[in-house]
Amino acid sequence: MCSAEPINCFPMLVNILSNTFLRLFNSTARIRVWSEPFYSTQSPEVKSDIFFICLSYMLILAAGLPPHFAVSSMEDYKVKSM
């Protein structure tokens, strides 16, 4: 009925319990519960915007990390920690 992951199984459990209680009280109404854990975008423009934002973030990160390691190793060399 549902996968073993808690994010998918909890809404199904709520659905089963709520519909069971409705049947116990002789109601004809039904409750539907669904889970969509990830936001899905339909527009290709939004997908490309997200891609370029992530790409620019990764480029800035890639440009900033090597100097950090170089400065760290130069400080170790000056202190003669090795």
CORUR-V142420 format. One record per backbone hydrogen bond with DSSP energy under -1.0 kcal/mol. CO is the residue of the C=O (numbers start at 1). NH is the residue of the N-H. E is the energy in kcal/mol with one decimal. If there is no record, write none. Layout:
# CORUR-V142420
co=CO nh=NH e=E
co=CO nh=NH e=E
This chain:
# CORUR-V142420
co=5 nh=9 e=-2.1
co=6 nh=10 e=-2.0
co=9 nh=13 e=-2.3
co=10 nh=14 e=-2.4
co=11 nh=15 e=-2.2
co=12 nh=16 e=-2.6
co=13 nh=17 e=-2.6
co=14 nh=18 e=-2.6
co=15 nh=19 e=-2.2
co=16 nh=20 e=-2.0
co=17 nh=21 e=-2.3
co=18 nh=22 e=-2.0
co=19 nh=23 e=-2.1
co=20 nh=24 e=-2.0
co=21 nh=25 e=-1.4
co=22 nh=27 e=-2.4
co=23 nh=26 e=-1.6
co=43 nh=47 e=-1.5
co=44 nh=48 e=-2.3
co=45 nh=49 e=-2.2
co=46 nh=50 e=-2.5
co=47 nh=51 e=-2.2
co=48 nh=52 e=-2.5
co=49 nh=53 e=-2.1
co=50 nh=54 e=-2.3
co=51 nh=55 e=-2.6
co=52 nh=56 e=-2.4
co=53 nh=57 e=-2.1
co=54 nh=58 e=-2.3
co=55 nh=59 e=-2.3
co=56 nh=60 e=-2.3
co=57 nh=61 e=-2.4
co=58 nh=62 e=-2.7
co=59 nh=63 e=-1.9
co=60 nh=64 e=-1.4
co=61 nh=65 e=-1.6
co=65 nh=69 e=-2.0
co=66 nh=70 e=-2.3
co=67 nh=71 e=-2.7
co=68 nh=72 e=-2.1
co=69 nh=73 e=-2.3
co=70 nh=74 e=-2.0
co=71 nh=75 e=-2.2
co=72 nh=76 e=-1.8
co=73 nh=77 e=-1.9
co=74 nh=78 e=-2.3
co=75 nh=79 e=-2.0
co=76 nh=81 e=-2.3
